[in-house]
Amino acid sequence: MTSDVMGNGKKKTDPALTDLYANLQKAANLPSTEEELAFLNELLQSKELNALVNIHNRILGNVERRRCFPIPALSDGMHVLADVLELLLQQPQRTEECQELFLMLQKPLLQGLLCAHDAVAQKDYYPHLPDIPVEEDDGEQTIKIVQLVKSNEPLTGTQSAEPIVGATIKTDEGTGKIVIARVMHGGAADRSGLIHVGDEVVEVNGINVEGKEPNDVLAILQSSEGTITFKLVPAESRLNSRESKVRVRAHFDYDSSTDPYIPCKEAGLDFKKGDVLHIVCQDDQYWWQARKEGDKNMRAGLIPSRALQEKRILHERESQNGDEENAENDDFDRELIATYEEVAKLYPRPGIFRPVVLIGPPGVGRNELKRRLIDTDPEKFRTPTPFTSRSIKPGEVDGKEYFFVPREQMEADIEKGKYIEFGEYKGNLYGTSADSVKVIVNSGHVCILNPHYQALKMLRTPQLKPYIVYISPPSLDILKETRMANHARSTFDVDNSRGFTEDEFKDMIRHSERIEFLYEHFFDETIVNNDLVVAFGKLLTAVNRVETEPLWVPASWVQ
């Protein structure tokens, strides 16, 4: 009977196991079966047991060696400090040294240091769990007993033990038993590795829960102090739920405190539109477990699943459509419901820059922002030359202001999807080809675009990987005030000789609302243009960030 000893490559017989094995050979007259003796014989000679014994002996040896290390002179420094302060107070006439010592001993930093010293000296590192009572095996049912340390978080919800032990409970519809409904990743129950979904709760702190409601169990947990002991019947089948690596960007705000359907409000994870979430578990059809990306809190929270949120949005839209029978629905993409989008980090690529796309309603100032950006470095920032079917005019150069092509050829290319946007003006076609954007990107320049918002579906592809900046107008009052103060010329006027009208301002706001409704989930950045200088500064910052920082993009772009 041997076991491996690390370091010298030899095998060593453990004396204790050798003696035990020898005694076992003499135990033939004991009341035991041949099968039991054979089992013990095999166990005592197994490599695994011998390896464990070796590890045990090494740990004990390390403990003995550590005894030569310095040990604390005392473990009640705070009590000594209190005694010293009391003695100083009793002095009838205190010297300057006594006064200085008295003040120093009352400083929070010193007292905190002594508290930490006492905790280490007393080896008060972990909560102390009481001994688990020994259960007699009745031969009918497997029982496991699990002890957890109660969290300090308050319990205010119903039908959930989550704030206390990191799990939710429910009444099983078929059996009427109290069972574990959900184990929250990162919570106490999950860290223990002993509590699983489907386990039946038999007792809590010695109190039988048969016939009780989940709220009754929660009351027991709430009144418990220190440790909580569960007696559980293990679930027949248990899934090994590993933490996923999925990250998503949320396209809606979520406040768990106002959600009437969440199983446990205390377990909810609140987030804002645009937040990146780490989805750690998607086992539940309607409630996912997630953390905010970068959040150091290891305990996950509940969020509505994609399927649940889509149902909610559809219901809300159907209700709104019923109230607005004459609403304009001409270009609204009703089948596109933005909830979550799986994302991954995209790192800057040397010599290849992502196109910067400026989206916004007509008249909001995109053209001026684009012009100013290109003027800062014309060699770096480029914009594609548009195509047109109209005839070339005297003085124009093909490929400078426009590429001039026959209408038939342009119509054929549009049909093949070669244009990211196109339109007709005074009987002539105008458009921007996808190839012209790729040429700029592949030549090492930053392509700047300000297309119609409907072009986003053509632009937002894994090949181009655009950074989309939405230029938003401010509120109607501020919009009118700022444009009039700067004598802004209307972009709706061919001669650009007059200011904006009241109706044009309102149209700008209306178009903005439509764009946001349709495509807000595509925006990487939103800049409100209530001051052109400020808006341009924000645009420059955004462009620099795209070139230098890893940013979240659709996961398909980095696969």
Buried (B, 14 or more C-beta within 10 A) or exposed (E): BBBBBEEEEEEEEBEEBEEEBEEBEEEEEEEEEEEEBEEBBEEBBBEEBBBEBBEEEEEEEEEEEEEEEEEEEEBBBEEEBEEEBEEBEEEEEBEEEEEEBBEEBEEEEEBEEBEEBBEEBEEEEEEEEEEEEEEEEEEEEEBBBBBBBBBEEEBEBEBBBBBBBBBBBBBEEEEEBBBBBBBBBBBBBBBBEBBBBBBBBBBBBEEEBEEBEBEEBBBBBBEBEEBBBBBBBBBEEEEEBEBBEBBBBBBBEBEBEEBEEBBBBBBBBBBEEBBBBBBBBBEBEBBBBBBBBEBEEEBBBBBBBBEBBBBBBEEEEEEEEEEEEEEEEEEEEEEEBBBBBEBBBBEBEEEEBBBBBBBBBBBBBBBBBBEBBBEEEEEBBBBBBBBBBBEEEEEEEEEEBBBBBEBEEBBEBBEEEBBBBBEEEEEEBBBBBBEBBBBBBEEEBBBBBBBBBBBBEBBBBEEBBBBBBBBBBBEEEEBBEBBEEEEBBBBBEEEEEEBBEEEBBBBBBEBBEBBBEBBBBBBBBBBBBBBBEEBBEBBBEBBEBBBEEEBBBBBEBEE
